[in-house]
């Protein structure tokens, strides 16, 4: 790999966190750090700051003064929203403080890293969700169109489904949602009425809704009926796009994202049988994809 600066940082920027790893020239990780959201299509200003914050922290964890080394650092990023044309245009015009900056989508970085650039499929389950097939270096994406347009089975989607079902139950429209589901979510939100719920969540981000997902997963693991329905529906759609990616790539499947372990048992058996461990993380995948 050709390197023009002494420091290499790989980034994995999603809807909730931006993770940075400082690598040596051989790809060995030296330090890691985490900052805030980095979906460049949703909030470019916040994403830029999260990127800078993560890089500064990872350099300083290695004992490097960021004021001296930031301009000597090559950044290779996998970012949520990087596949959106308007976001790409903003990145291209960004006067960043680094030696160089290269970005692909978080999905592309995850796929390249997971399969070490070889053909294969990935299923991402975090704040958002998507699947992809990596075929001879080219990425074919399935799903992942964002919170408003899809991302079924993602953390944000799971949280949103929980809120929707609770509102229907409190309105008396749905009679099959039990207090065993409603009360843990209301306690988590610290509210007890529909008006309070709406006031609290109406302007929230996908990352906020995703924070509800672990509670829904725990309830489903305890056989709570509504939680099970949400997980089954989400996992069904995820299984469908995973199979498309598998059929396209003719390779194995890697699961990526914070909800992967929790949702894995709910995926179709055929999908579960194709799962292997990733070779590398998305941070090194971003470096491989951008070199």
Secondary structure, DSSP 8 states (H G I E B T S, - for coil): ---SSSEEEEEEE-SS-EEEEEE-TTS-EEEEEEES---TTT-HHHHHHHHHHHHHHHHHHTT--HHHHGGGEEEEEEETTTTSHHHHHHHHT---SSSEEEEEEHHHHHHHHHTTTSSEEEEEESSSEEEEEEETTEEEEEE---TTT--TTSHHHHHHHHHHHHHHHHTTS-S---HHHHHHHHHHHT--SHHHHHHHHTT--HHHHHTTHHHHHHHHHTT-HHHHHHHHHHHHHHHHHHHHHHHHH-S-EEEESTTHHHHHTTS-HHHHHTB---SS-HHHHHHHHH-
